[in-house]
Amino acid sequence: MRIGNLQGTPWMITGDGEGFDIAMASAGTYASMQDLYAKWPEFAEWAAAEATSQPSGAFDPNDLEAPSPAPRQVFAVGLNYLDHISEAGLQVPDEPAVFTKFVSSLAGPHCDVILPSGNVDWEVELVVVIGKVTRTVKAQDAWSHVAGLTVGQDISERDLQLVGNPAQFSLGKSFPGFAPTGPVLVTPDEFDNPSDLEIGCYLNGEQMQKARTSQLVFPIDMLIEKLSAVLTLYPGDIIFTGTPAGVGAVQSPPRYINAGDELVSYIEGIGRLTQNFRNSSSKRMIG
């Protein structure tokens, strides 16, 4: 399944700019994305039985919003690709380096982002959306707790991120619009191998990152096992799984995002995000 959040209403995506209103087709049972995640196992059964019989209509892809717009928790994992660890000159962690991006930083797949002061960097990431209450789940069972996958950008203001000793990451990664996700949620069964997808991003048309998600140090099933051993993951929670090599901070000289720049991020089989960056004096705000 490919599911989009069309201005707050869940849609089943059946083609390019085509789909149907899940809220209407289910007579209001799944009226919002939150309803859908809260009842994910029941929804999956309903969709398997009903989706092929629903007539499709057109929609504007620019109206798509974040696939999980109101998660209880947003997790992120640092240093989770060997090539990124190497470019940063750091050691491979023994355990996942987990931090948070605050919910207020979430944005949709196509938006303007207002640049704060400091040095703003890009980090394309595969994002996991949880589909049911998850506690002490082993890796071999972890995928059964995944609603789907989407594209994310862990946009980061490096100065604030690295303030303090030891540094803390969450504030520098949580300005408004610093967690765009989308364009759709894709269920794992849609992929030949959901653990091996091409991932990358372009800045003003120049490719900055390109890798495969099979290069994760801690893959999705292991991340879910390790997180759920400590805490409860709830339906709709999201996990940013880490970024590959090619971020701006480690280039020589460092390269950061400026006003007027366009950042396009993609993952094979899911789609693209497009963020345009503006100074705070701009009248346009996050979409």
C-alpha positions as CSV (number, residue, x, y, z in Angstrom):
1,M,0.0,0.0,0.0
2,R,1.0,3.6,-0.6
3,I,-0.8,6.0,1.7
4,G,-0.8,9.8,1.6
5,N,-1.9,12.4,4.0
6,L,-3.9,14.7,1.8
7,Q,-4.5,17.9,3.9
8,G,-5.3,15.8,7.0
9,T,-7.3,13.1,5.3
10,P,-5.8,9.6,4.5
11,W,-5.7,8.6,0.9
12,M,-4.8,5.3,-0.7
13,I,-2.5,6.2,-3.6
14,T,-3.2,4.1,-6.6
15,G,-1.2,5.9,-9.3
16,D,0.6,9.2,-10.1
17,G,-1.8,11.8,-8.8
18,E,-4.5,9.2,-8.4
19,G,-6.1,7.5,-5.4
20,F,-9.2,7.5,-3.2
21,D,-10.3,9.0,0.1
22,I,-9.9,6.4,2.8
23,A,-12.1,8.3,5.3
24,M,-15.0,8.4,2.8
25,A,-14.5,4.8,1.6
26,S,-14.5,3.5,5.2
27,A,-17.5,5.6,6.2
28,G,-15.4,7.6,8.7
29,T,-13.8,4.6,10.5
30,Y,-10.4,5.9,9.4
31,A,-11.1,9.6,9.3
32,S,-7.6,10.8,10.0
33,M,-4.0,9.6,9.9
34,Q,-4.1,9.2,13.6
35,D,-7.2,7.0,13.4
36,L,-5.5,4.9,10.8
37,Y,-2.3,4.3,12.9
38,A,-4.3,3.6,16.1
39,K,-6.2,0.9,14.2
40,W,-3.5,-0.2,11.9
41,P,-4.0,-4.0,12.0
42,E,-7.7,-3.6,11.4
43,F,-7.1,-1.0,8.7
44,A,-4.7,-3.4,6.9
45,E,-7.4,-6.1,6.8
46,W,-10.0,-3.6,5.6
47,A,-7.6,-2.3,2.9
48,A,-6.8,-5.8,1.7
49,A,-10.5,-6.5,1.2
50,E,-11.8,-3.2,0.0
51,A,-9.0,-1.2,-1.7
52,T,-9.3,-2.8,-5.2
53,S,-13.0,-2.1,-5.4
54,Q,-12.8,1.6,-4.8
55,P,-13.0,4.1,-7.7
56,S,-9.9,6.3,-8.0
57,G,-9.9,10.1,-8.3
58,A,-7.3,12.8,-9.0
59,F,-5.4,14.8,-6.3
60,D,-2.7,17.4,-6.4
61,P,0.6,15.8,-5.0
62,N,1.5,19.3,-3.7
63,D,-1.3,19.0,-1.2
64,L,0.4,16.0,0.5
65,E,1.5,16.5,4.1
66,A,3.6,14.5,6.6
67,P,2.5,10.8,6.5
68,S,2.5,10.7,10.3
69,P,1.7,14.2,11.4
70,A,1.2,13.8,15.1
71,P,3.5,11.0,16.5
72,R,3.9,10.8,20.3
73,Q,7.6,10.3,19.8
74,V,10.2,11.1,17.2
75,F,13.5,9.2,17.4
76,A,16.6,9.7,15.4
77,V,19.8,7.7,15.2
78,G,23.3,9.2,14.6
79,L,26.4,7.5,13.1
80,N,24.5,4.7,11.5
81,Y,26.3,4.4,8.1
82,L,29.9,3.3,8.0
83,D,30.8,5.9,5.3
84,H,29.4,8.7,7.4
85,I,31.2,7.5,10.5
86,S,34.4,7.5,8.4
87,E,34.0,10.9,6.9
88,A,33.3,12.3,10.4
89,G,36.5,10.7,11.8
90,L,34.6,8.9,14.5
91,Q,34.4,5.3,15.8
92,V,31.6,2.8,15.1
93,P,29.3,3.0,18.1
94,D,28.7,-0.2,20.1
95,E,25.0,0.8,20.6
96,P,22.8,3.1,18.5
97,A,23.4,6.8,19.1
98,V,19.8,7.8,19.8
99,F,18.4,11.3,20.1
100,T,15.1,13.1,19.4
101,K,13.7,15.6,17.0
102,F,10.8,17.4,18.6
103,V,7.4,17.0,17.1
104,S,7.1,20.7,16.3
105,S,9.9,20.3,13.7
106,L,7.8,18.1,11.5
107,A,6.8,19.3,8.1
108,G,5.4,17.9,4.9
109,P,7.3,16.8,1.7
110,H,7.1,20.1,-0.1
111,C,7.8,23.2,2.1
112,D,9.7,26.3,2.6
113,V,12.0,26.3,5.6
114,I,13.1,29.5,7.3
115,L,16.8,29.5,8.0
116,P,17.9,30.3,11.6
117,S,21.3,31.9,12.3
118,G,24.2,29.5,12.2
119,N,25.2,26.7,9.8
120,V,22.4,24.6,8.4
121,D,23.2,21.1,7.0
122,W,21.3,18.3,5.2
123,E,21.0,14.6,6.2
124,V,18.7,12.5,4.1
125,E,17.3,9.5,6.0
126,L,15.0,6.5,5.7
127,V,12.1,7.0,8.2
128,V,10.2,4.2,9.9
129,V,6.6,4.6,11.0
130,I,5.4,2.2,13.8
131,G,2.1,0.5,13.2
132,K,1.2,-1.0,16.6
133,V,2.2,-0.8,20.3
134,T,5.7,-2.2,20.5
135,R,7.5,-3.3,23.7
136,T,10.3,-5.8,24.1
137,V,10.1,-7.0,20.5
138,K,12.9,-9.1,19.1
139,A,14.5,-8.3,15.8
140,Q,13.0,-11.3,14.0
141,D,9.5,-10.0,14.8
142,A,10.2,-6.3,14.4
143,W,9.0,-5.8,10.8
144,S,5.5,-7.0,11.8
145,H,5.3,-3.8,13.9
146,V,6.2,-1.4,11.1
147,A,3.3,0.4,9.3
148,G,5.6,1.6,6.6
149,L,8.6,3.6,5.4
150,T,8.9,7.2,4.1
151,V,11.6,9.7,3.2
152,G,12.9,12.2,5.8
153,Q,15.4,15.0,6.2
154,D,17.2,15.4,9.5
155,I,18.0,19.1,8.8
156,S,20.6,20.3,11.4
157,E,21.9,23.6,12.6
158,R,25.4,22.5,13.4
159,D,26.4,25.3,15.8
160,L,23.6,24.7,18.3
161,Q,23.8,21.0,17.8
162,L,27.4,20.9,19.1
163,V,27.0,23.4,22.0
164,G,28.2,22.0,25.3
165,N,30.5,19.3,26.5
166,P,29.1,16.7,25.9
167,A,27.1,18.2,23.0
168,Q,23.4,17.6,22.8
169,F,21.7,17.2,19.4
170,S,18.0,17.7,19.8
171,L,17.6,21.5,19.8
172,G,19.9,22.1,16.8
173,K,17.8,19.6,14.9
174,S,14.4,20.8,15.8
175,F,13.8,24.2,14.3
176,P,10.5,24.6,12.5
177,G,10.6,22.6,9.3
178,F,13.7,20.6,10.2
179,A,12.0,17.2,10.0
180,P,10.2,17.1,6.6
181,T,8.8,13.6,5.8
182,G,6.9,12.1,2.9
183,P,5.7,12.2,0.3
184,V,3.8,9.0,1.2
185,L,4.0,6.0,3.5
186,V,4.9,2.8,1.7
187,T,4.2,-0.6,3.4
188,P,7.1,-3.0,3.6
189,D,5.4,-5.6,1.3
190,E,5.6,-3.1,-1.6
191,F,9.4,-3.6,-1.8
192,D,11.4,-6.5,-3.1
193,N,13.7,-5.9,-0.1
194,P,12.7,-3.0,2.3
195,S,16.1,-3.2,3.9
196,D,18.0,-2.3,0.7
197,L,16.9,0.9,-1.0
198,E,18.8,3.6,-2.8
199,I,18.9,6.9,-0.8
200,G,20.3,10.3,-1.7
201,C,19.8,14.0,-2.0
202,Y,20.7,16.9,-4.3
203,L,21.4,20.5,-3.3
204,N,20.6,22.9,-6.2
205,G,20.8,20.0,-8.6
206,E,24.2,18.7,-7.4
207,Q,24.1,15.2,-5.8
208,M,25.5,15.4,-2.3
209,Q,24.5,12.0,-0.9
210,K,24.0,8.6,-2.4
211,A,24.0,5.2,-0.7
212,R,21.9,2.1,0.0
213,T,20.0,1.5,3.2
214,S,21.5,-2.0,3.4
215,Q,24.6,-0.1,4.7
216,L,23.0,0.7,8.0
217,V,25.2,-0.3,11.0
218,F,22.1,-0.9,13.0
219,P,19.3,-2.0,10.6
220,I,15.6,-1.3,11.2
221,D,14.8,-4.6,12.9
222,M,17.7,-4.1,15.3
223,L,16.8,-0.5,16.1
224,I,13.2,-1.6,16.9
225,E,14.5,-4.3,19.2
226,K,16.9,-2.0,21.0
227,L,14.4,0.9,21.4
228,S,11.6,-1.3,22.5
229,A,13.8,-3.0,25.1
230,V,13.9,0.3,26.9
231,L,10.6,2.1,26.1
232,T,7.2,1.6,24.4
233,L,6.8,2.6,20.8
234,Y,3.3,3.7,19.9
235,P,1.4,3.6,16.6
236,G,2.4,6.6,14.4
237,D,5.8,7.0,16.2
238,I,8.6,7.7,13.7
239,I,12.3,6.7,13.7
240,F,14.9,8.6,11.6
241,T,17.4,5.8,10.9
242,G,20.6,7.7,10.1
243,T,22.3,9.4,7.2
244,P,25.0,8.3,4.8
245,A,28.2,10.1,3.8
246,G,28.0,13.5,2.1
247,V,26.9,16.0,4.7
248,G,28.1,19.5,4.3
249,A,29.9,19.9,7.7
250,V,32.7,17.5,6.8
251,Q,33.5,18.9,3.4
252,S,36.6,21.0,2.9
253,P,35.7,23.7,3.2
254,P,32.4,23.0,5.0
255,R,29.3,23.7,2.9
256,Y,26.0,24.8,4.3
257,I,22.6,25.7,3.1
258,N,21.9,29.3,2.1
259,A,18.8,31.3,1.4
260,G,17.5,30.4,-2.1
261,D,18.8,26.9,-2.1
262,E,16.7,23.9,-3.0
263,L,17.2,20.5,-1.4
264,V,15.7,17.4,-3.0
265,S,15.8,14.1,-1.1
266,Y,14.7,10.7,-2.4
267,I,14.5,7.0,-1.6
268,E,13.9,4.4,-4.2
269,G,10.3,3.1,-4.3
270,I,9.0,5.9,-2.0
271,G,9.5,9.3,-3.7
272,R,11.0,12.7,-3.1
273,L,11.0,15.6,-0.7
274,T,11.6,19.2,-1.9
275,Q,12.6,21.9,0.6
276,N,13.3,25.5,-0.3
277,F,15.2,27.7,2.1
278,R,14.5,31.3,2.9
279,N,15.7,34.0,5.4
280,S,13.5,34.9,8.3
281,S,12.5,38.2,6.6
282,S,10.5,36.2,4.0
283,K,6.8,36.4,4.3
284,R,6.4,32.8,3.2
285,M,6.3,30.2,5.9
286,I,6.5,26.4,6.2
287,G,3.9,24.5,4.2
